[in-house]
Amino acid sequence: MTSPYELLAGLALLREKKRSFRQHDEQELQEWSGFRVQIGHLTCLIPCEQVDEVLTPTAVAAARGVPVWVRGVAYFRAQLVTLVDLANLLLGEMKAPTVSARAFVMKGKQEWFGLQVSAFEGVRHIWSDTPEVEAPVNSSGVWLQYVQQWLVLEGEAVAVLDANRLVAALESREALV
């Protein structure tokens, strides 16, 4: 019996063959992967190459005197990781994290940060021919400065976040000031 992994790998190969057949005269397609996440009411992608680890925070220690968007600290690989609630930081939405909430751990220049999302929806593979769009008209807020581009995935405009820039802003204390 074929495992789910083998089925997915086979489907990916078929998709690549189909794309290469369509693109025989054009330049070679590039691929990258991103974590599809919900941040409050937004659907976003966080590029996989920007993330060191994905974890489900279980033991979170609260910290006093920190902004409301800092959920606390967690211990990860012998390091303290500052957990940042992205829905609260970027959108001002205060909701308890769901069961599928994950923290995307990234190292800044000196500190580790866990960017906690509202929900994790899986990994998506993006091809260079994926349609790009302008930001939706109703999009506004400081969070837009952390968006690299907007892509159409499954009929929906999805923001691709520059998590490295966000972590750099958090570390320099410039984020959303």
C-alpha positions in Angstrom: 0.0 0.0 0.0 1.2 3.5 -0.9 1.9 5.8 2.0 0.4 9.4 2.1 4.0 10.8 1.7 4.5 8.7 -1.5 1.2 9.9 -2.9 2.1 13.6 -2.2 5.6 13.1 -3.7 4.0 11.6 -6.8 1.5 14.4 -7.2 4.3 17.0 -6.9 6.3 15.2 -9.6 3.2 15.2 -11.9 2.7 18.8 -11.3 6.3 19.7 -12.0 6.2 17.6 -15.3 3.0 19.4 -16.3 4.5 22.8 -15.6 7.8 21.9 -17.5 5.7 20.7 -20.5 3.9 24.0 -20.6 7.1 26.0 -20.1 9.3 24.2 -22.6 10.3 27.4 -24.5 10.2 29.7 -21.5 12.7 30.2 -18.7 12.8 27.6 -15.9 10.3 28.0 -13.1 11.6 28.7 -9.6 10.0 27.3 -6.5 10.0 28.3 -2.8 7.9 27.1 0.1 6.0 29.0 2.7 4.0 28.3 5.9 0.4 29.2 5.3 -0.9 30.8 8.5 -3.8 32.8 9.9 -2.9 35.9 11.8 -6.1 37.1 13.2 -8.4 37.5 10.2 -5.5 37.6 7.7 -4.2 34.7 5.6 -0.4 35.0 5.2 2.7 33.1 4.0 5.9 33.0 6.0 8.8 31.9 3.8 10.2 28.6 5.1 13.8 29.7 4.6 13.3 32.5 7.2 12.3 30.1 10.0 14.6 28.1 12.2 12.0 25.9 13.8 8.2 25.5 14.2 7.0 24.7 17.7 3.8 24.5 19.7 4.4 26.5 22.8 3.3 24.5 25.8 5.2 25.9 28.8 5.1 29.7 28.5 6.3 31.8 31.4 4.6 35.2 31.7 6.8 38.3 31.8 6.0 41.5 33.7 6.3 45.0 32.3 6.2 43.9 28.6 3.9 45.1 25.9 0.6 43.2 25.6 1.6 41.5 22.4 4.5 39.6 24.2 2.9 36.4 25.5 5.9 35.5 27.6 9.0 33.4 27.2 9.6 29.8 26.4 12.7 27.6 26.6 14.0 26.3 23.2 17.4 24.7 22.5 19.0 26.1 25.6 17.7 29.6 24.7 15.0 31.8 26.0 12.5 32.6 23.2 10.3 35.7 23.4 6.9 34.7 22.2 5.2 37.4 20.2 1.4 37.2 19.5 1.3 38.4 15.8 -2.4 39.0 15.8 -2.1 41.4 18.7 1.1 43.0 17.5 0.1 43.6 13.8 -3.7 43.9 14.1 -4.4 44.7 17.7 -6.6 41.6 18.0 -6.6 40.0 21.4 -7.7 36.3 21.2 -6.5 33.2 22.9 -4.4 31.0 20.6 -6.1 28.0 19.1 -5.0 24.4 19.2 -3.3 24.8 15.8 -1.4 27.9 16.9 2.3 27.6 16.3 5.3 29.7 17.0 7.8 30.2 14.2 11.1 30.5 15.9 13.7 32.9 14.4 17.0 34.2 15.6 17.7 37.9 15.5 21.1 39.3 15.8 21.2 38.7 19.6 17.8 37.3 20.6 15.4 34.5 19.7 11.8 35.2 18.8 8.8 33.0 18.5 6.2 34.6 16.1 3.0 33.0 17.3 0.2 32.8 14.7 -3.5 32.2 15.2 -3.6 29.0 13.1 -1.2 27.0 11.1 -2.7 25.7 7.8 0.3 23.8 6.4 3.1 24.3 3.9 2.5 25.6 0.4 4.9 25.4 -2.6 4.9 28.5 -4.6 6.1 28.7 -8.2 7.5 31.8 -9.9 4.5 31.9 -12.2 2.0 32.2 -9.3 -0.1 35.3 -10.0 1.0 38.4 -8.0 -1.6 41.1 -7.1 -1.8 44.5 -5.5 -2.7 44.8 -1.8 -6.5 44.5 -1.4 -8.2 47.9 -1.2 -9.4 47.4 2.3 -5.9 46.7 3.6 -4.5 49.2 5.9 -2.2 49.4 9.0 1.4 49.5 10.0 1.6 45.7 9.4 1.7 46.4 5.6 5.4 47.4 6.0 6.2 43.8 6.7 4.6 42.5 3.5 7.0 41.5 0.7 4.3 40.8 -1.9 0.7 39.6 -2.4 0.0 36.4 -4.2 -3.2 34.7 -5.4 -3.4 31.2 -3.8 -6.5 29.1 -4.1 -8.5 32.2 -5.4 -7.5 34.3 -2.4 -5.1 37.2 -2.0 -2.4 36.1 0.5 0.3 38.4 2.0 3.8 37.1 2.0 5.4 38.4 5.2 9.1 39.4 5.5 9.6 37.8 8.9 13.3 38.7 8.9 12.4 42.4 8.7 9.8 42.0 11.5 12.3 40.2 13.8 14.9 42.9 13.1 12.3 45.6 14.0 11.3 43.7 17.2 14.9 43.4 18.2 15.7 47.1 17.6 12.4 47.9 19.5 11.1 49.7 16.4 8.2 47.4 15.6 4.9 49.3 15.4 6.0 52.2 17.4 
